[in-house]
Amino acid sequence: MNQFTLTYLIFVITIYLLFVFVPSKVRPILLLIASLGYYVYIEQNYYSILLTLIVGTYFTGLAIESGDKRARKLYLQIYIILIILMYLPFKYHSTLNFFAIHVFKYKLKSYLLPLGLSFFTFQSLSYVFDVYYKKTSAERSFLKCALYISFFPQLICGPIERYQKMVPQIELKYLRNRKNITRFCLMLYSGLFKKFILADNILPFAIAYSRPEKLSGSEWVGISILTRYHIFLDFSGYTDIAIALGILFGYEFTNNFNRPFAASTIDEFWRRWHITLSTWIRDYIFYPLVSNAKTSFTMYIALITSFVFLGLWHGDNVNFLIYGLVNGCAIVATLILRKYIKKNNSISFLRKFAWPFTFIFFISLPTVLMRSENFSQSLLIFKQIFNFKKSFWQYSDISKFLVSQISIYVFLILICELLSYINTKKPIATWLEMKSISTNFVIGFLLIVVFYFFYTEQILSIPYIYENF
């Protein structure tokens, strides 16, 4: 159910009207029924996985809290093993099938990846880990636990919320005021515009990946930048819509992106990009690995291991493994370099030149690994990129086609980056709240006109990239 289909709009409006008029005690029940019904509708084959995970999460949390030290560890280990056994056949079928064929001479049956599997599984794991580490108490209410894992606005592509932030909001008084209405409208419009106007309309760049040998190195640098922006606009567009729907029902979600392309170093980028995933890996992978580290070398190995895990989270592909490895090694190199330049008091000088280097070599170019069909294609593309002969600056017919198709949308992206920068200095929502209702109405009308000026029906059939993760 696409977030901009008529079916989804009717669904959200219906649930919201019921939500407003039913008693406050009934609202969590309504949202749980709506969330489970929504998932059954969009994932008719594997909805039982979500239901099983909810039940398992609830009882595992209670068992861990009530057990002694040995029992707690045993329950956690059993739960992790069961999660892995559930997760592997869907997420890493190719690797399992490779070993099955070459070792046991047997071909495994393939399965479609259930929508949102990585997101609601990680949300479940974070709750169980927090109970185990005594960061939170086990939830006694099955209703709250189920709603925490399955809440429909962020079920498919996140954000991956923490129990401590999400569950207390269930009992908060629902507020419908001008501030929340303004924030809802802005986040909704931002998400729709990013996804359906910008991300989906710059998608013609993908034609380059079908003929990588036809493009020069300079063209591939440009394509890599478009690839990274496409992922950002598509994913942050979903996140903005999820945040807007959260506000509509009285919930605050984490903003997954904080102007990531303003980062001047690769470690800063990962503090700004897919924040709920990077902090999840920091808290539940990196910290346990580094807890007994006595040397910098051990910490560096833990960092690289954590980023390999992050790469493999995206899928069963050697490209994702290398993507994680490249980012992990880049961060380690950055930390070592930072130690050196601190001794020489040259940080402020180097920071001025760090942004373009980071943006091109650490943020944009590795994204080719995420978009390429296989490692061989990635190697061909990087060979083109680092071919510094005269052909590096040549322009193909593909580039001419892309310039004619997406130039206006690239210009709009630059405007959006400017607005994002302005928003950090003076929040647009605060500025709108200071204006009259009639001014807000005029601005809203103009934004709708702009949206429909660039809107085409074809874009509604393009799924979110992270649905596949």
Wavefront OBJ file of the C-alpha trace (Angstrom):
o trace
v 0.000 0.000 0.000
v 1.926 3.018 -1.283
v 1.826 6.061 1.011
v 0.188 8.168 -1.680
v -2.440 5.839 -3.085
v -6.117 6.541 -2.600
v -6.435 3.349 -0.548
v -3.786 4.466 1.921
v -5.251 7.973 2.218
v -8.707 6.553 2.956
v -7.148 4.181 5.497
v -5.291 6.971 7.343
v -8.271 9.359 7.305
v -10.622 6.645 8.584
v -8.302 5.641 11.423
v -7.705 9.283 12.337
v -11.434 10.096 12.518
v -12.001 7.062 14.714
v -8.946 7.997 16.794
v -10.284 11.499 17.486
v -13.752 10.394 18.569
v -13.073 7.237 20.590
v -12.155 7.467 24.308
v -8.434 7.877 25.053
v -8.202 4.416 26.641
v -9.440 2.827 23.426
v -6.986 4.648 21.135
v -4.007 2.261 21.621
v -6.308 -0.683 20.825
v -7.544 1.083 17.689
v -3.988 1.808 16.522
v -2.878 -1.783 17.155
v -5.820 -3.219 15.197
v -5.155 -0.720 12.388
v -1.417 -1.531 12.346
v -1.873 -5.296 12.261
v -4.659 -4.997 9.688
v -2.431 -2.782 7.562
v 0.409 -5.319 7.622
v -1.879 -8.256 6.850
v -3.180 -6.275 3.860
v 0.243 -5.433 2.386
v 2.028 -8.678 3.370
v -0.485 -11.447 2.919
v 2.121 -14.223 2.700
v 4.294 -13.575 5.748
v 2.228 -11.541 8.220
v 2.521 -14.440 10.670
v 6.219 -13.535 11.104
v 5.312 -10.159 12.602
v 2.664 -11.722 14.857
v 5.089 -14.405 16.057
v 7.792 -11.811 16.694
v 5.428 -9.702 18.807
v 4.483 -12.673 20.999
v 8.107 -13.812 21.272
v 9.336 -10.327 22.178
v 6.731 -9.887 24.900
v 7.382 -13.190 26.673
v 11.163 -13.038 26.219
v 11.248 -9.631 27.924
v 9.292 -10.972 30.894
v 11.425 -14.121 31.106
v 14.700 -12.195 31.039
v 13.576 -9.789 33.753
v 12.374 -12.545 36.073
v 15.402 -14.836 35.664
v 18.697 -14.953 37.530
v 21.984 -13.992 35.852
v 22.472 -17.381 34.201
v 18.858 -17.707 33.087
v 18.787 -14.164 31.705
v 21.780 -14.892 29.491
v 20.270 -18.203 28.364
v 16.935 -16.598 27.428
v 18.731 -13.883 25.472
v 20.849 -16.417 23.591
v 17.802 -18.539 22.716
v 15.954 -15.477 21.485
v 18.879 -14.333 19.313
v 19.244 -17.843 17.816
v 15.531 -17.974 16.987
v 15.702 -14.507 15.397
v 18.684 -15.582 13.286
v 16.927 -18.782 12.190
v 13.898 -16.729 11.159
v 15.951 -13.980 9.537
v 18.539 -15.909 7.500
v 16.270 -17.754 4.996
v 14.722 -14.459 3.891
v 17.608 -12.026 4.112
v 20.587 -14.204 3.184
v 19.091 -16.865 0.941
v 21.761 -16.549 -1.781
v 24.633 -17.274 0.608
v 22.808 -20.172 2.281
v 21.842 -21.576 -1.102
v 25.458 -21.343 -2.320
v 26.686 -23.462 0.600
v 23.742 -25.868 0.327
v 24.492 -26.528 -3.348
v 28.268 -26.891 -2.980
v 28.305 -28.779 0.315
v 25.055 -30.772 0.391
v 24.225 -30.789 -3.348
v 20.804 -29.420 -2.461
v 19.047 -26.272 -3.704
v 17.107 -24.280 -1.129
v 13.652 -22.916 -1.796
v 13.684 -19.131 -2.270
v 11.418 -16.722 -0.397
v 10.397 -13.133 -0.978
v 11.695 -10.767 1.705
v 8.792 -9.783 3.996
v 8.161 -6.029 3.989
v 9.809 -4.228 6.900
v 11.518 -7.364 8.259
v 14.837 -5.686 9.105
v 13.133 -2.710 10.737
v 10.647 -4.368 13.077
v 13.136 -7.145 13.901
v 15.744 -4.592 15.015
v 13.100 -2.731 17.004
v 12.222 -5.973 18.794
v 15.893 -6.754 19.443
v 16.581 -3.307 20.894
v 13.789 -3.823 23.458
v 15.038 -7.280 24.486
v 18.642 -6.037 24.734
v 17.571 -3.082 26.881
v 15.677 -5.383 29.233
v 18.727 -7.663 29.444
v 21.105 -4.754 30.164
v 18.562 -3.377 32.687
v 18.137 -0.125 30.782
v 14.388 -0.604 30.997
v 11.850 -2.818 32.728
v 9.971 -5.507 30.845
v 6.598 -4.335 29.555
v 3.656 -5.968 31.354
v 1.080 -4.754 28.840
v 0.923 -6.953 25.746
v -0.977 -4.152 23.990
v 1.857 -1.640 24.461
v 4.543 -4.125 23.447
v 2.615 -5.090 20.300
v 1.927 -1.482 19.329
v 5.583 -0.560 19.884
v 6.726 -3.164 17.335
v 3.932 -2.821 14.778
v 2.825 0.854 14.697
v 1.972 1.294 11.017
v 3.500 4.724 10.128
v 7.047 3.441 10.727
v 6.549 -0.305 10.358
v 7.988 -0.787 6.857
v 11.013 1.568 6.711
v 11.469 2.895 10.234
v 12.653 4.933 12.034
v 13.857 2.127 14.330
v 12.526 3.535 17.594
v 13.604 2.646 21.127
v 11.132 1.316 23.662
v 12.016 4.050 26.193
v 10.985 6.763 23.748
v 7.993 5.147 22.073
v 5.976 3.384 24.767
v 5.630 6.265 27.299
v 3.947 8.290 24.534
v 1.042 5.817 24.436
v -0.335 7.257 27.666
v 0.365 10.928 26.923
v -2.584 13.222 26.374
v -3.278 13.779 22.694
v -2.722 17.439 21.757
v -4.212 18.998 18.639
v -2.938 22.563 18.482
v -1.622 24.947 15.860
v 2.003 23.995 16.506
v 1.371 20.307 15.858
v -0.852 21.011 12.854
v 1.884 23.187 11.325
v 4.545 20.544 11.953
v 2.302 17.825 10.522
v 1.667 19.786 7.316
v 5.346 20.681 6.851
v 6.653 17.151 7.420
v 3.958 15.628 5.217
v 4.661 18.037 2.380
v 8.421 17.596 2.800
v 8.113 13.814 2.575
v 5.776 13.840 -0.419
v 7.930 16.346 -2.279
v 11.200 14.517 -1.581
v 9.847 11.123 -2.609
v 7.361 11.744 -5.379
v 8.743 14.902 -7.002
v 12.504 14.736 -6.488
v 13.551 11.110 -5.885
v 11.268 9.496 -8.436
v 11.910 12.119 -11.117
v 15.714 11.897 -10.983
v 15.483 8.106 -11.336
v 16.380 8.176 -15.091
v 20.037 8.330 -13.919
v 19.710 4.576 -13.263
v 20.020 3.949 -17.003
v 23.754 4.528 -16.563
v 24.074 1.296 -14.567
v 22.803 -0.736 -17.507
v 25.669 0.556 -19.704
v 28.530 1.432 -17.327
v 31.242 1.187 -19.988
v 29.602 3.976 -22.028
v 30.262 6.665 -19.397
v 33.512 8.443 -18.584
v 35.034 8.922 -15.138
v 33.670 12.447 -14.675
v 30.198 11.271 -15.658
v 30.358 8.471 -13.099
v 31.320 10.932 -10.366
v 28.135 12.839 -11.205
v 26.080 9.616 -11.326
v 27.432 8.557 -7.923
v 26.317 11.895 -6.440
v 22.844 11.462 -7.992
v 22.722 7.893 -6.629
v 23.432 9.061 -3.092
v 20.901 11.887 -3.361
v 18.283 9.521 -4.747
v 18.681 7.167 -1.779
v 18.546 10.128 0.605
v 15.450 11.719 -0.953
v 13.605 8.409 -1.224
v 14.368 7.254 2.310
v 14.123 10.601 4.109
v 10.897 11.219 2.192
v 9.418 8.090 3.773
v 10.776 9.127 7.176
v 9.232 12.604 6.927
v 5.833 11.105 6.079
v 6.182 8.661 8.984
v 7.033 11.551 11.334
v 4.021 13.501 10.038
v 1.666 10.566 10.653
v 3.205 10.100 14.086
v 2.396 13.732 14.896
v -1.138 13.178 13.572
v -1.687 10.442 16.166
v 0.259 12.144 18.959
v 3.639 10.391 18.639
v 7.124 11.851 18.201
v 9.493 9.827 15.996
v 13.240 10.292 15.644
v 14.386 12.326 12.661
v 16.555 9.842 10.764
v 18.532 12.473 8.853
v 20.246 15.662 9.989
v 21.637 17.364 6.862
v 24.042 14.449 6.188
v 25.684 16.096 3.169
v 26.923 18.955 5.351
v 29.279 16.511 7.095
v 32.948 17.354 6.680
v 34.169 13.908 7.803
v 32.864 10.391 7.263
v 32.264 9.743 10.985
v 30.208 12.938 11.174
v 28.246 11.736 8.141
v 27.230 8.554 9.966
v 26.075 10.616 12.942
v 23.746 12.420 10.537
v 22.679 9.587 8.178
v 20.102 6.892 9.063
v 20.534 7.905 12.670
v 18.347 5.215 14.237
v 20.269 2.413 12.489
v 23.742 3.832 13.155
v 22.938 4.404 16.850
v 21.448 0.883 17.046
v 24.670 -0.616 15.736
v 26.714 1.649 18.014
v 24.785 0.594 21.142
v 24.271 -3.137 20.460
v 27.245 -4.101 18.279
v 30.119 -1.641 18.768
v 29.808 -0.983 22.526
v 29.686 -4.697 23.494
v 32.676 -5.398 21.199
v 34.715 -2.518 22.607
v 33.675 -2.884 26.260
v 36.872 -4.727 27.188
v 39.147 -3.051 24.639
v 42.529 -2.071 26.057
v 44.157 -0.690 22.929
v 43.224 1.606 20.064
v 43.792 -1.283 17.652
v 41.061 -3.328 19.342
v 38.687 -0.371 19.087
v 39.490 0.040 15.398
v 38.736 -3.640 14.732
v 35.429 -3.255 16.595
v 34.589 -0.221 14.443
v 35.308 -2.042 11.189
v 33.335 -5.097 12.370
v 30.367 -2.878 13.249
v 30.361 -1.292 9.799
v 30.652 -4.665 8.074
v 27.531 -5.606 10.040
v 25.905 -2.372 8.875
v 26.755 -3.192 5.274
v 25.347 -6.715 5.535
v 22.159 -5.339 7.134
v 21.363 -3.951 3.694
v 21.380 -7.365 2.052
v 22.995 -10.583 0.887
v 25.521 -9.193 -1.554
v 29.309 -8.919 -1.532
v 28.872 -5.273 -2.566
v 27.158 -4.491 0.744
v 29.920 -6.241 2.678
v 32.569 -4.169 0.855
v 30.470 -1.016 1.350
v 30.508 -1.571 5.112
v 34.209 -2.434 5.074
v 35.086 0.712 3.107
v 33.149 2.932 5.518
v 34.642 1.244 8.568
v 38.195 1.610 7.257
v 37.516 5.228 6.252
v 36.373 6.083 9.775
v 39.407 4.372 11.308
v 41.672 6.321 8.950
v 39.846 9.528 9.911
v 40.340 8.879 13.641
v 44.054 8.145 13.173
v 44.492 11.251 11.032
v 42.608 13.345 13.587
v 45.026 12.288 16.318
v 47.953 13.321 14.154
v 46.619 16.714 13.121
v 45.594 17.562 16.694
v 49.220 17.278 17.684
v 50.123 19.676 14.899
v 47.269 22.157 15.567
v 46.042 21.983 11.975
v 42.423 20.863 12.408
v 40.791 24.172 11.506
v 42.978 24.478 8.411
v 42.244 20.955 7.139
v 38.516 21.101 7.949
v 38.073 23.805 5.298
v 39.202 21.355 2.637
v 37.705 18.190 4.147
v 34.109 18.642 2.964
v 34.544 18.247 -0.838
v 36.943 15.331 -0.350
v 34.559 13.585 2.065
v 31.486 14.283 -0.065
v 32.985 12.835 -3.248
v 35.283 10.029 -2.089
v 33.610 8.800 1.120
v 29.921 9.699 0.724
v 29.172 9.553 -3.027
v 31.564 7.127 -4.747
v 31.026 4.150 -2.360
v 27.286 4.433 -3.083
v 28.022 2.834 -6.465
v 28.447 -0.417 -4.509
v 24.876 -0.169 -3.237
v 23.380 0.451 -6.658
v 25.455 -1.903 -8.856
v 24.026 -5.290 -9.749
v 27.192 -7.143 -8.743
v 30.835 -6.661 -7.795
v 32.050 -7.059 -11.384
v 29.926 -4.116 -12.469
v 31.236 -2.061 -9.534
v 34.828 -2.795 -10.554
v 34.078 -1.694 -14.122
v 32.584 1.582 -12.865
v 35.519 2.324 -10.544
v 37.906 1.543 -13.377
v 36.132 4.220 -15.416
v 36.207 6.685 -12.503
v 39.923 6.368 -11.839
v 40.914 6.454 -15.487
v 42.495 9.929 -15.565
v 43.271 9.986 -19.260
v 41.646 12.426 -21.658
v 38.553 10.206 -21.814
v 37.834 11.068 -18.146
v 36.257 14.354 -19.233
v 34.276 13.070 -22.211
v 30.490 13.278 -22.220
v 28.256 10.619 -23.711
v 24.756 10.696 -25.188
v 23.509 9.298 -21.877
v 24.667 12.456 -20.087
v 22.987 14.643 -22.684
v 19.770 12.670 -22.191
v 19.962 13.000 -18.393
v 20.639 16.746 -18.580
v 17.485 17.174 -20.659
v 15.426 14.982 -18.296
v 16.435 15.904 -14.757
v 18.113 19.342 -14.776
v 15.065 21.065 -13.284
v 14.893 18.512 -10.465
v 18.602 18.925 -9.659
v 17.922 22.660 -9.386
v 15.030 21.935 -6.999
v 17.328 19.725 -4.903
v 19.750 22.643 -4.512
v 16.857 24.875 -3.395
v 15.813 22.233 -0.857
v 19.373 22.082 0.501
v 19.289 25.852 0.906
v 15.942 25.679 2.737
v 17.326 22.905 4.949
v 20.262 25.136 5.874
v 17.930 28.069 6.612
v 15.796 25.765 8.774
v 18.798 25.063 11.008
v 19.197 28.801 11.639
v 15.530 29.642 12.036
v 13.032 26.742 12.052
v 10.446 27.222 9.310
v 7.692 25.792 11.517
v 8.376 28.460 14.161
v 8.307 31.170 11.493
v 4.950 29.928 10.166
v 3.454 29.849 13.669
v 4.212 33.569 13.970
v 2.279 34.330 10.778
v -1.472 34.725 10.451
v -3.696 31.791 9.518
v -4.507 33.433 6.178
v -0.771 33.711 5.363
v -0.304 30.052 6.216
v -3.254 29.182 3.988
v -1.777 31.091 1.021
v 1.645 29.475 1.511
v 0.013 26.049 1.748
v -1.985 26.645 -1.427
v 1.148 27.719 -3.328
v 3.039 24.635 -2.148
v 0.205 22.393 -3.369
v 0.297 24.147 -6.756
v 4.059 23.567 -6.990
v 3.599 19.900 -6.068
v 0.987 19.231 -8.722
v 2.958 21.163 -11.332
v 5.702 18.512 -11.131
v 3.468 15.576 -10.236
v 2.921 12.685 -12.666
v 0.838 9.560 -12.108
v 3.670 7.253 -13.182
v 5.664 7.960 -10.020
v 3.070 6.285 -7.798
v 4.171 2.841 -8.973
v 7.813 3.325 -7.858
v 8.398 1.547 -4.499
v 10.617 2.774 -1.686
v 14.218 1.592 -1.953
v 14.411 0.532 1.701
v 11.382 -1.744 1.382
v 13.945 -4.235 0.025
v 16.136 -3.958 3.145
l 1 2 3 4 5 6 7 8 9 10 11 12 13 14 15 16 17 18 19 20 21 22 23 24 25 26 27 28 29 30 31 32 33 34 35 36 37 38 39 40 41 42 43 44 45 46 47 48 49 50 51 52 53 54 55 56 57 58 59 60 61 62 63 64 65 66 67 68 69 70 71 72 73 74 75 76 77 78 79 80 81 82 83 84 85 86 87 88 89 90 91 92 93 94 95 96 97 98 99 100 101 102 103 104 105 106 107 108 109 110 111 112 113 114 115 116 117 118 119 120 121 122 123 124 125 126 127 128 129 130 131 132 133 134 135 136 137 138 139 140 141 142 143 144 145 146 147 148 149 150 151 152 153 154 155 156 157 158 159 160 161 162 163 164 165 166 167 168 169 170 171 172 173 174 175 176 177 178 179 180 181 182 183 184 185 186 187 188 189 190 191 192 193 194 195 196 197 198 199 200 201 202 203 204 205 206 207 208 209 210 211 212 213 214 215 216 217 218 219 220 221 222 223 224 225 226 227 228 229 230 231 232 233 234 235 236 237 238 239 240 241 242 243 244 245 246 247 248 249 250 251 252 253 254 255 256 257 258 259 260 261 262 263 264 265 266 267 268 269 270 271 272 273 274 275 276 277 278 279 280 281 282 283 284 285 286 287 288 289 290 291 292 293 294 295 296 297 298 299 300 301 302 303 304 305 306 307 308 309 310 311 312 313 314 315 316 317 318 319 320 321 322 323 324 325 326 327 328 329 330 331 332 333 334 335 336 337 338 339 340 341 342 343 344 345 346 347 348 349 350 351 352 353 354 355 356 357 358 359 360 361 362 363 364 365 366 367 368 369 370 371 372 373 374 375 376 377 378 379 380 381 382 383 384 385 386 387 388 389 390 391 392 393 394 395 396 397 398 399 400 401 402 403 404 405 406 407 408 409 410 411 412 413 414 415 416 417 418 419 420 421 422 423 424 425 426 427 428 429 430 431 432 433 434 435 436 437 438 439 440 441 442 443 444 445 446 447 448 449 450 451 452 453 454 455 456 457 458 459 460 461 462 463 464 465 466 467 468 469
